[in-house]
Amino acid sequence: MTCMIAYDKDARICLYVAAGWAVALGIGWAVLKSRNPQIAERRAPEFDKVG
């Protein structure tokens, strides 16, 4: 898919935007995790009672 997007020079900008978006999400996650580790946990406490 990436190669198909790279052929069209007008659509090539989306490759740069996607990479920038991934970096921004990673930085945001790192900041969130460093400020409050409880928010960054993958498990939600309300799912512990299911089952």
Buried (B, 14 or more C-beta within 10 A) or exposed (E): EEEEEEEEEEEEEBEEEEEEEEEEEEEEEEEEEEEEEEEEEEEEEEEEEEE
